[in-house]
């Protein structure tokens, strides 16, 4: 998805193509400005107690979903 090669095993669905763009935009923005780029995308800084866990591709959507930062800590 990040390199735009997810269609190597078959054509991308519309959701896969949209999600690939989200990944690529986020990675490129972060590479340009690691300190502030994700803030500019509207993504919150991580806080384990806040709604700051960014779930990409959640529910087959290209829109980032924010969840509680420590939602998955118990699984680790």
PDB file of N, CA, C and O in Angstrom:
ATOM      1  N   UNK A   1       0.816  -1.190   0.000  1.00  0.00           N
ATOM      2  CA  UNK A   1       0.000   0.000   0.000  1.00  0.00           C
ATOM      3  C   UNK A   1       0.864   1.260   0.000  1.00  0.00           C
ATOM      4  O   UNK A   1       0.556   2.214  -0.715  1.00  0.00           O
ATOM      5  N   UNK A   2       1.909   1.281   0.766  1.00  0.00           N
ATOM      6  CA  UNK A   2       2.745   2.475   0.858  1.00  0.00           C
ATOM      7  C   UNK A   2       3.449   2.756  -0.464  1.00  0.00           C
ATOM      8  O   UNK A   2       3.605   3.915  -0.848  1.00  0.00           O
ATOM      9  N   UNK A   3       3.869   1.716  -1.154  1.00  0.00           N
ATOM     10  CA  UNK A   3       4.612   1.895  -2.397  1.00  0.00           C
ATOM     11  C   UNK A   3       3.727   1.805  -3.638  1.00  0.00           C
ATOM     12  O   UNK A   3       4.227   1.863  -4.761  1.00  0.00           O
ATOM     13  N   UNK A   4       2.421   1.664  -3.441  1.00  0.00           N
ATOM     14  CA  UNK A   4       1.499   1.622  -4.568  1.00  0.00           C
ATOM     15  C   UNK A   4       1.573   0.335  -5.366  1.00  0.00           C
ATOM     16  O   UNK A   4       1.229   0.313  -6.548  1.00  0.00           O
ATOM     17  N   UNK A   5       2.016  -0.732  -4.732  1.00  0.00           N
ATOM     18  CA  UNK A   5       2.161  -2.003  -5.439  1.00  0.00           C
ATOM     19  C   UNK A   5       1.192  -3.075  -4.937  1.00  0.00           C
ATOM     20  O   UNK A   5       1.390  -4.262  -5.196  1.00  0.00           O
ATOM     21  N   UNK A   6       0.157  -2.664  -4.228  1.00  0.00           N
ATOM     22  CA  UNK A   6      -0.770  -3.655  -3.692  1.00  0.00           C
ATOM     23  C   UNK A   6      -1.577  -4.341  -4.781  1.00  0.00           C
ATOM     24  O   UNK A   6      -2.233  -5.349  -4.517  1.00  0.00           O
ATOM     25  N   UNK A   7      -1.544  -3.818  -5.994  1.00  0.00           N
ATOM     26  CA  UNK A   7      -2.298  -4.431  -7.091  1.00  0.00           C
ATOM     27  C   UNK A   7      -1.515  -5.540  -7.797  1.00  0.00           C
ATOM     28  O   UNK A   7      -1.980  -6.073  -8.806  1.00  0.00           O
ATOM     29  N   UNK A   8      -0.345  -5.892  -7.286  1.00  0.00           N
ATOM     30  CA  UNK A   8       0.452  -6.938  -7.926  1.00  0.00           C
ATOM     31  C   UNK A   8      -0.237  -8.303  -7.897  1.00  0.00           C
ATOM     32  O   UNK A   8       0.012  -9.147  -8.758  1.00  0.00           O
ATOM     33  N   UNK A   9      -1.098  -8.516  -6.909  1.00  0.00           N
ATOM     34  CA  UNK A   9      -1.807  -9.793  -6.819  1.00  0.00           C
ATOM     35  C   UNK A   9      -3.203  -9.716  -7.430  1.00  0.00           C
ATOM     36  O   UNK A   9      -3.993 -10.649  -7.292  1.00  0.00           O
ATOM     37  N   UNK A  10      -3.503  -8.635  -8.087  1.00  0.00           N
ATOM     38  CA  UNK A  10      -4.802  -8.439  -8.720  1.00  0.00           C
ATOM     39  C   UNK A  10      -5.186  -6.983  -8.602  1.00  0.00           C
ATOM     40  O   UNK A  10      -4.566  -6.235  -7.846  1.00  0.00           O
ATOM     41  N   UNK A  11      -6.194  -6.574  -9.335  1.00  0.00           N
ATOM     42  CA  UNK A  11      -6.578  -5.160  -9.307  1.00  0.00           C
ATOM     43  C   UNK A  11      -7.018  -4.708  -7.918  1.00  0.00           C
ATOM     44  O   UNK A  11      -7.652  -5.456  -7.174  1.00  0.00           O
ATOM     45  N   UNK A  12      -6.667  -3.475  -7.593  1.00  0.00           N
ATOM     46  CA  UNK A  12      -7.113  -2.894  -6.327  1.00  0.00           C
ATOM     47  C   UNK A  12      -8.613  -2.637  -6.356  1.00  0.00           C
ATOM     48  O   UNK A  12      -9.187  -2.320  -7.397  1.00  0.00           O
ATOM     49  N   UNK A  13      -9.221  -2.777  -5.213  1.00  0.00           N
ATOM     50  CA  UNK A  13     -10.592  -2.295  -5.064  1.00  0.00           C
ATOM     51  C   UNK A  13     -10.513  -0.776  -4.892  1.00  0.00           C
ATOM     52  O   UNK A  13      -9.428  -0.236  -4.678  1.00  0.00           O
ATOM     53  N   UNK A  14     -11.621  -0.103  -4.980  1.00  0.00           N
ATOM     54  CA  UNK A  14     -11.640   1.347  -4.768  1.00  0.00           C
ATOM     55  C   UNK A  14     -11.153   1.685  -3.360  1.00  0.00           C
ATOM     56  O   UNK A  14     -10.438   2.668  -3.164  1.00  0.00           O
ATOM     57  N   UNK A  15     -11.542   0.872  -2.386  1.00  0.00           N
ATOM     58  CA  UNK A  15     -11.123   1.100  -0.994  1.00  0.00           C
ATOM     59  C   UNK A  15      -9.612   0.925  -0.845  1.00  0.00           C
ATOM     60  O   UNK A  15      -8.971   1.692  -0.128  1.00  0.00           O
ATOM     61  N   UNK A  16      -9.042  -0.072  -1.512  1.00  0.00           N
ATOM     62  CA  UNK A  16      -7.591  -0.292  -1.443  1.00  0.00           C
ATOM     63  C   UNK A  16      -6.824   0.863  -2.089  1.00  0.00           C
ATOM     64  O   UNK A  16      -5.812   1.313  -1.553  1.00  0.00           O
ATOM     65  N   UNK A  17      -7.297   1.336  -3.223  1.00  0.00           N
ATOM     66  CA  UNK A  17      -6.640   2.455  -3.898  1.00  0.00           C
ATOM     67  C   UNK A  17      -6.702   3.717  -3.033  1.00  0.00           C
ATOM     68  O   UNK A  17      -5.715   4.447  -2.935  1.00  0.00           O
ATOM     69  N   UNK A  18      -7.844   3.978  -2.410  1.00  0.00           N
ATOM     70  CA  UNK A  18      -7.992   5.145  -1.550  1.00  0.00           C
ATOM     71  C   UNK A  18      -7.102   5.028  -0.314  1.00  0.00           C
ATOM     72  O   UNK A  18      -6.490   6.008   0.111  1.00  0.00           O
ATOM     73  N   UNK A  19      -7.034   3.829   0.258  1.00  0.00           N
ATOM     74  CA  UNK A  19      -6.208   3.627   1.444  1.00  0.00           C
ATOM     75  C   UNK A  19      -4.733   3.769   1.107  1.00  0.00           C
ATOM     76  O   UNK A  19      -3.963   4.291   1.912  1.00  0.00           O
ATOM     77  N   UNK A  20      -4.337   3.319  -0.057  1.00  0.00           N
ATOM     78  CA  UNK A  20      -2.957   3.463  -0.502  1.00  0.00           C
ATOM     79  C   UNK A  20      -2.571   4.938  -0.547  1.00  0.00           C
ATOM     80  O   UNK A  20      -1.471   5.303  -0.132  1.00  0.00           O
ATOM     81  N   UNK A  21      -3.460   5.780  -1.042  1.00  0.00           N
ATOM     82  CA  UNK A  21      -3.194   7.227  -1.098  1.00  0.00           C
ATOM     83  C   UNK A  21      -3.032   7.820   0.300  1.00  0.00           C
ATOM     84  O   UNK A  21      -2.174   8.674   0.520  1.00  0.00           O
ATOM     85  N   UNK A  22      -3.860   7.365   1.245  1.00  0.00           N
ATOM     86  CA  UNK A  22      -3.758   7.848   2.626  1.00  0.00           C
ATOM     87  C   UNK A  22      -2.386   7.488   3.199  1.00  0.00           C
ATOM     88  O   UNK A  22      -1.712   8.341   3.776  1.00  0.00           O
ATOM     89  N   UNK A  23      -1.974   6.234   3.042  1.00  0.00           N
ATOM     90  CA  UNK A  23      -0.655   5.795   3.523  1.00  0.00           C
ATOM     91  C   UNK A  23       0.458   6.618   2.874  1.00  0.00           C
ATOM     92  O   UNK A  23       1.344   7.124   3.564  1.00  0.00           O
ATOM     93  N   UNK A  24       0.411   6.750   1.564  1.00  0.00           N
ATOM     94  CA  UNK A  24       1.461   7.467   0.844  1.00  0.00           C
ATOM     95  C   UNK A  24       1.535   8.924   1.274  1.00  0.00           C
ATOM     96  O   UNK A  24       2.629   9.449   1.481  1.00  0.00           O
ATOM     97  N   UNK A  25       0.393   9.586   1.412  1.00  0.00           N
ATOM     98  CA  UNK A  25       0.373  10.982   1.842  1.00  0.00           C
ATOM     99  C   UNK A  25       0.937  11.142   3.248  1.00  0.00           C
ATOM    100  O   UNK A  25       1.705  12.068   3.509  1.00  0.00           O
ATOM    101  N   UNK A  26       0.561  10.242   4.155  1.00  0.00           N
ATOM    102  CA  UNK A  26       1.038  10.329   5.535  1.00  0.00           C
ATOM    103  C   UNK A  26       2.549  10.094   5.608  1.00  0.00           C
ATOM    104  O   UNK A  26       3.257  10.831   6.294  1.00  0.00           O
ATOM    105  N   UNK A  27       3.039   9.084   4.912  1.00  0.00           N
ATOM    106  CA  UNK A  27       4.480   8.799   4.928  1.00  0.00           C
ATOM    107  C   UNK A  27       5.276   9.936   4.305  1.00  0.00           C
ATOM    108  O   UNK A  27       6.315  10.325   4.839  1.00  0.00           O
ATOM    109  N   UNK A  28       4.808  10.471   3.188  1.00  0.00           N
ATOM    110  CA  UNK A  28       5.520  11.569   2.528  1.00  0.00           C
ATOM    111  C   UNK A  28       5.513  12.818   3.410  1.00  0.00           C
ATOM    112  O   UNK A  28       6.532  13.498   3.524  1.00  0.00           O
ATOM    113  N   UNK A  29       4.387  13.122   4.025  1.00  0.00           N
ATOM    114  CA  UNK A  29       4.310  14.281   4.910  1.00  0.00           C
ATOM    115  C   UNK A  29       5.256  14.110   6.089  1.00  0.00           C
ATOM    116  O   UNK A  29       5.952  15.052   6.468  1.00  0.00           O
ATOM    117  N   UNK A  30       5.286  12.929   6.665  1.00  0.00           N
ATOM    118  CA  UNK A  30       6.161  12.660   7.800  1.00  0.00           C
ATOM    119  C   UNK A  30       7.635  12.773   7.395  1.00  0.00           C
ATOM    120  O   UNK A  30       8.450  13.294   8.156  1.00  0.00           O
ATOM    121  N   UNK A  31       7.972  12.292   6.210  1.00  0.00           N
ATOM    122  CA  UNK A  31       9.358  12.388   5.738  1.00  0.00           C
ATOM    123  C   UNK A  31       9.778  13.852   5.555  1.00  0.00           C
ATOM    124  O   UNK A  31      10.923  14.210   5.831  1.00  0.00           O
ATOM    125  N   UNK A  32       8.860  14.685   5.094  1.00  0.00           N
ATOM    126  CA  UNK A  32       9.159  16.099   4.887  1.00  0.00           C
ATOM    127  C   UNK A  32       9.282  16.859   6.205  1.00  0.00           C
ATOM    128  O   UNK A  32      10.119  17.754   6.330  1.00  0.00           O
ATOM    129  N   UNK A  33       8.448  16.506   7.191  1.00  0.00           N
ATOM    130  CA  UNK A  33       8.408  17.251   8.449  1.00  0.00           C
ATOM    131  C   UNK A  33       8.018  16.306   9.587  1.00  0.00           C
ATOM    132  O   UNK A  33       6.858  16.279  10.000  1.00  0.00           O
ATOM    133  N   UNK A  34       8.980  15.530  10.094  1.00  0.00           N
ATOM    134  CA  UNK A  34       8.654  14.530  11.118  1.00  0.00           C
ATOM    135  C   UNK A  34       8.031  15.104  12.392  1.00  0.00           C
ATOM    136  O   UNK A  34       7.286  14.411  13.085  1.00  0.00           O
ATOM    137  N   UNK A  35       8.329  16.341  12.696  1.00  0.00           N
ATOM    138  CA  UNK A  35       7.838  16.919  13.945  1.00  0.00           C
ATOM    139  C   UNK A  35       6.380  17.378  13.866  1.00  0.00           C
ATOM    140  O   UNK A  35       5.633  17.225  14.833  1.00  0.00           O
ATOM    141  N   UNK A  36       5.968  17.939  12.728  1.00  0.00           N
ATOM    142  CA  UNK A  36       4.651  18.584  12.664  1.00  0.00           C
ATOM    143  C   UNK A  36       3.701  18.055  11.606  1.00  0.00           C
ATOM    144  O   UNK A  36       2.518  18.396  11.627  1.00  0.00           O
ATOM    145  N   UNK A  37       4.175  17.236  10.686  1.00  0.00           N
ATOM    146  CA  UNK A  37       3.352  16.865   9.526  1.00  0.00           C
ATOM    147  C   UNK A  37       2.063  16.154   9.898  1.00  0.00           C
ATOM    148  O   UNK A  37       1.014  16.441   9.323  1.00  0.00           O
ATOM    149  N   UNK A  38       2.120  15.245  10.835  1.00  0.00           N
ATOM    150  CA  UNK A  38       0.909  14.496  11.163  1.00  0.00           C
ATOM    151  C   UNK A  38      -0.109  15.377  11.873  1.00  0.00           C
ATOM    152  O   UNK A  38      -1.315  15.163  11.745  1.00  0.00           O
ATOM    153  N   UNK A  39       0.375  16.373  12.626  1.00  0.00           N
ATOM    154  CA  UNK A  39      -0.538  17.370  13.204  1.00  0.00           C
ATOM    155  C   UNK A  39      -1.276  18.100  12.090  1.00  0.00           C
ATOM    156  O   UNK A  39      -2.478  18.348  12.188  1.00  0.00           O
ATOM    157  N   UNK A  40      -0.551  18.442  11.035  1.00  0.00           N
ATOM    158  CA  UNK A  40      -1.149  19.165   9.910  1.00  0.00           C
ATOM    159  C   UNK A  40      -2.192  18.320   9.180  1.00  0.00           C
ATOM    160  O   UNK A  40      -3.107  18.857   8.556  1.00  0.00           O
ATOM    161  N   UNK A  41      -2.048  16.994   9.260  1.00  0.00           N
ATOM    162  CA  UNK A  41      -3.049  16.096   8.664  1.00  0.00           C
ATOM    163  C   UNK A  41      -4.280  15.961   9.562  1.00  0.00           C
ATOM    164  O   UNK A  41      -5.276  15.351   9.175  1.00  0.00           O
ATOM    165  N   UNK A  42      -4.200  16.535  10.758  1.00  0.00           N
ATOM    166  CA  UNK A  42      -5.309  16.441  11.696  1.00  0.00           C
ATOM    167  C   UNK A  42      -5.230  15.223  12.599  1.00  0.00           C
ATOM    168  O   UNK A  42      -6.201  14.869  13.268  1.00  0.00           O
ATOM    169  N   UNK A  43      -4.060  14.581  12.614  1.00  0.00           N
ATOM    170  CA  UNK A  43      -3.881  13.413  13.465  1.00  0.00           C
ATOM    171  C   UNK A  43      -3.341  13.869  14.813  1.00  0.00           C
ATOM    172  O   UNK A  43      -2.383  14.641  14.866  1.00  0.00           O
ATOM    173  N   UNK A  44      -3.945  13.403  15.903  1.00  0.00           N
ATOM    174  CA  UNK A  44      -3.501  13.841  17.228  1.00  0.00           C
ATOM    175  C   UNK A  44      -2.183  13.180  17.632  1.00  0.00           C
ATOM    176  O   UNK A  44      -1.823  12.111  17.138  1.00  0.00           O
ATOM    177  N   UNK A  45      -1.487  13.840  18.533  1.00  0.00           N
ATOM    178  CA  UNK A  45      -0.283  13.239  19.121  1.00  0.00           C
ATOM    179  C   UNK A  45      -0.738  12.130  20.059  1.00  0.00           C
ATOM    180  O   UNK A  45      -1.781  12.235  20.705  1.00  0.00           O
ATOM    181  N   UNK A  46       0.055  11.068  20.127  1.00  0.00           N
ATOM    182  CA  UNK A  46      -0.327   9.891  20.905  1.00  0.00           C
ATOM    183  C   UNK A  46      -0.443  10.216  22.386  1.00  0.00           C
ATOM    184  O   UNK A  46       0.430  10.850  22.978  1.00  0.00           O
ATOM    185  N   UNK A  47      -1.531   9.769  22.956  1.00  0.00           N
ATOM    186  CA  UNK A  47      -1.779   9.824  24.396  1.00  0.00           C
ATOM    187  C   UNK A  47      -2.514   8.537  24.733  1.00  0.00           C
ATOM    188  O   UNK A  47      -3.615   8.312  24.231  1.00  0.00           O
ATOM    189  N   UNK A  48      -1.926   7.681  25.578  1.00  0.00           N
ATOM    190  CA  UNK A  48      -2.568   6.393  25.850  1.00  0.00           C
ATOM    191  C   UNK A  48      -3.969   6.502  26.424  1.00  0.00           C
ATOM    192  O   UNK A  48      -4.763   5.571  26.288  1.00  0.00           O
ATOM    193  N   UNK A  49      -4.283   7.608  27.055  1.00  0.00           N
ATOM    194  CA  UNK A  49      -5.613   7.785  27.649  1.00  0.00           C
ATOM    195  C   UNK A  49      -6.589   8.525  26.730  1.00  0.00           C
ATOM    196  O   UNK A  49      -7.790   8.553  27.003  1.00  0.00           O
ATOM    197  N   UNK A  50      -6.089   9.121  25.650  1.00  0.00           N
ATOM    198  CA  UNK A  50      -6.950   9.907  24.764  1.00  0.00           C
ATOM    199  C   UNK A  50      -7.343   9.138  23.517  1.00  0.00           C
ATOM    200  O   UNK A  50      -6.890   8.013  23.306  1.00  0.00           O
ATOM    201  N   UNK A  51      -8.172   9.734  22.704  1.00  0.00           N
ATOM    202  CA  UNK A  51      -8.624   9.158  21.434  1.00  0.00           C
ATOM    203  C   UNK A  51      -7.561   9.464  20.370  1.00  0.00           C
ATOM    204  O   UNK A  51      -7.790  10.255  19.455  1.00  0.00           O
ATOM    205  N   UNK A  52      -6.409   8.827  20.508  1.00  0.00           N
ATOM    206  CA  UNK A  52      -5.264   9.181  19.670  1.00  0.00           C
ATOM    207  C   UNK A  52      -4.684   8.012  18.883  1.00  0.00           C
ATOM    208  O   UNK A  52      -3.731   8.204  18.128  1.00  0.00           O
ATOM    209  N   UNK A  53      -5.220   6.826  19.034  1.00  0.00           N
ATOM    210  CA  UNK A  53      -4.743   5.680  18.258  1.00  0.00           C
ATOM    211  C   UNK A  53      -5.371   5.774  16.865  1.00  0.00           C
ATOM    212  O   UNK A  53      -6.593   5.752  16.720  1.00  0.00           O
ATOM    213  N   UNK A  54      -4.530   5.877  15.861  1.00  0.00           N
ATOM    214  CA  UNK A  54      -5.020   6.051  14.501  1.00  0.00           C
ATOM    215  C   UNK A  54      -5.174   4.682  13.855  1.00  0.00           C
ATOM    216  O   UNK A  54      -4.194   3.959  13.673  1.00  0.00           O
ATOM    217  N   UNK A  55      -6.387   4.336  13.518  1.00  0.00           N
ATOM    218  CA  UNK A  55      -6.688   3.043  12.904  1.00  0.00           C
ATOM    219  C   UNK A  55      -6.892   3.283  11.413  1.00  0.00           C
ATOM    220  O   UNK A  55      -7.876   3.894  10.998  1.00  0.00           O
ATOM    221  N   UNK A  56      -5.955   2.798  10.622  1.00  0.00           N
ATOM    222  CA  UNK A  56      -6.022   2.974   9.171  1.00  0.00           C
ATOM    223  C   UNK A  56      -6.647   1.749   8.525  1.00  0.00           C
ATOM    224  O   UNK A  56      -6.283   0.618   8.847  1.00  0.00           O
ATOM    225  N   UNK A  57      -7.576   1.968   7.626  1.00  0.00           N
ATOM    226  CA  UNK A  57      -8.253   0.867   6.956  1.00  0.00           C
ATOM    227  C   UNK A  57      -9.312   0.206   7.816  1.00  0.00           C
ATOM    228  O   UNK A  57      -9.842  -0.844   7.451  1.00  0.00           O
ATOM    229  N   UNK A  58      -9.623   0.803   8.945  1.00  0.00           N
ATOM    230  CA  UNK A  58     -10.595   0.241   9.875  1.00  0.00           C
ATOM    231  C   UNK A  58     -11.975   0.245   9.242  1.00  0.00           C
ATOM    232  O   UNK A  58     -12.437   1.282   8.766  1.00  0.00           O
ATOM    233  N   UNK A  59     -12.628  -0.889   9.231  1.00  0.00           N
ATOM    234  CA  UNK A  59     -13.961  -0.988   8.637  1.00  0.00           C
ATOM    235  C   UNK A  59     -13.943  -0.784   7.135  1.00  0.00           C
ATOM    236  O   UNK A  59     -14.941  -0.366   6.548  1.00  0.00           O
ATOM    237  N   UNK A  60     -12.797  -1.083   6.504  1.00  0.00           N
ATOM    238  CA  UNK A  60     -12.642  -0.963   5.048  1.00  0.00           C
ATOM    239  C   UNK A  60     -12.837   0.477   4.567  1.00  0.00           C
ATOM    240  O   UNK A  60     -13.308   0.718   3.456  1.00  0.00           O
ATOM    241  N   UNK A  61     -12.463   1.431   5.433  1.00  0.00           N
ATOM    242  CA  UNK A  61     -12.617   2.848   5.102  1.00  0.00           C
ATOM    243  C   UNK A  61     -11.244   3.493   4.950  1.00  0.00           C
ATOM    244  O   UNK A  61     -10.295   3.108   5.634  1.00  0.00           O
ATOM    245  N   UNK A  62     -11.137   4.462   4.062  1.00  0.00           N
ATOM    246  CA  UNK A  62      -9.884   5.196   3.906  1.00  0.00           C
ATOM    247  C   UNK A  62      -9.819   6.403   4.837  1.00  0.00           C
ATOM    248  O   UNK A  62      -8.825   7.130   4.841  1.00  0.00           O
ATOM    249  N   UNK A  63     -10.858   6.620   5.616  1.00  0.00           N
ATOM    250  CA  UNK A  63     -10.879   7.711   6.584  1.00  0.00           C
ATOM    251  C   UNK A  63     -10.300   7.189   7.894  1.00  0.00           C
ATOM    252  O   UNK A  63     -10.803   6.206   8.439  1.00  0.00           O
ATOM    253  N   UNK A  64      -9.241   7.836   8.412  1.00  0.00           N
ATOM    254  CA  UNK A  64      -8.674   7.383   9.686  1.00  0.00           C
ATOM    255  C   UNK A  64      -9.716   7.420  10.804  1.00  0.00           C
ATOM    256  O   UNK A  64     -10.506   8.359  10.907  1.00  0.00           O
ATOM    257  N   UNK A  65      -9.701   6.394  11.627  1.00  0.00           N
ATOM    258  CA  UNK A  65     -10.582   6.298  12.790  1.00  0.00           C
ATOM    259  C   UNK A  65      -9.693   6.424  14.021  1.00  0.00           C
ATOM    260  O   UNK A  65      -8.627   5.811  14.087  1.00  0.00           O
ATOM    261  N   UNK A  66     -10.124   7.208  14.981  1.00  0.00           N
ATOM    262  CA  UNK A  66      -9.336   7.416  16.190  1.00  0.00           C
ATOM    263  C   UNK A  66      -9.950   6.641  17.345  1.00  0.00           C
ATOM    264  O   UNK A  66     -11.156   6.706  17.584  1.00  0.00           O
ATOM    265  N   UNK A  67      -9.104   5.908  18.056  1.00  0.00           N
ATOM    266  CA  UNK A  67      -9.541   5.143  19.205  1.00  0.00           C
ATOM    267  C   UNK A  67      -8.675   5.464  20.403  1.00  0.00           C
ATOM    268  O   UNK A  67      -7.674   6.170  20.285  1.00  0.00           O
ATOM    269  N   UNK A  68      -9.055   4.952  21.540  1.00  0.00           N
ATOM    270  CA  UNK A  68      -8.289   5.181  22.764  1.00  0.00           C
ATOM    271  C   UNK A  68      -6.880   4.636  22.576  1.00  0.00           C
ATOM    272  O   UNK A  68      -6.704   3.524  22.078  1.00  0.00           O
ATOM    273  N   UNK A  69      -5.893   5.402  22.965  1.00  0.00           N
ATOM    274  CA  UNK A  69      -4.500   5.060  22.735  1.00  0.00           C
ATOM    275  C   UNK A  69      -4.080   3.702  23.263  1.00  0.00           C
ATOM    276  O   UNK A  69      -3.229   3.041  22.667  1.00  0.00           O
ATOM    277  N   UNK A  70      -4.657   3.283  24.356  1.00  0.00           N
ATOM    278  CA  UNK A  70      -4.250   2.002  24.944  1.00  0.00           C
ATOM    279  C   UNK A  70      -5.267   0.881  24.683  1.00  0.00           C
ATOM    280  O   UNK A  70      -5.301  -0.097  25.429  1.00  0.00           O
ATOM    281  N   UNK A  71      -6.081   1.007  23.651  1.00  0.00           N
ATOM    282  CA  UNK A  71      -7.084  -0.012  23.325  1.00  0.00           C
ATOM    283  C   UNK A  71      -6.491  -1.416  23.175  1.00  0.00           C
ATOM    284  O   UNK A  71      -7.138  -2.403  23.527  1.00  0.00           O
ATOM    285  N   UNK A  72      -5.287  -1.507  22.662  1.00  0.00           N
ATOM    286  CA  UNK A  72      -4.712  -2.812  22.370  1.00  0.00           C
ATOM    287  C   UNK A  72      -3.595  -3.213  23.321  1.00  0.00           C
ATOM    288  O   UNK A  72      -2.948  -4.237  23.103  1.00  0.00           O
ATOM    289  N   UNK A  73      -3.353  -2.437  24.367  1.00  0.00           N
ATOM    290  CA  UNK A  73      -2.252  -2.742  25.293  1.00  0.00           C
ATOM    291  C   UNK A  73      -2.407  -4.105  25.945  1.00  0.00           C
ATOM    292  O   UNK A  73      -1.412  -4.803  26.141  1.00  0.00           O
ATOM    293  N   UNK A  74      -3.608  -4.499  26.282  1.00  0.00           N
ATOM    294  CA  UNK A  74      -3.820  -5.769  26.967  1.00  0.00           C
ATOM    295  C   UNK A  74      -3.399  -6.957  26.104  1.00  0.00           C
ATOM    296  O   UNK A  74      -3.082  -8.024  26.631  1.00  0.00           O
ATOM    297  N   UNK A  75      -3.393  -6.779  24.790  1.00  0.00           N
ATOM    298  CA  UNK A  75      -3.011  -7.866  23.880  1.00  0.00           C
ATOM    299  C   UNK A  75      -1.519  -8.053  23.783  1.00  0.00           C
ATOM    300  O   UNK A  75      -1.058  -9.072  23.270  1.00  0.00           O
ATOM    301  N   UNK A  76      -0.747  -7.090  24.265  1.00  0.00           N
ATOM    302  CA  UNK A  76       0.722  -7.147  24.140  1.00  0.00           C
ATOM    303  C   UNK A  76       1.354  -7.958  25.231  1.00  0.00           C
ATOM    304  O   UNK A  76       2.576  -8.101  25.266  1.00  0.00           O
TER     305      UNK A  76
END
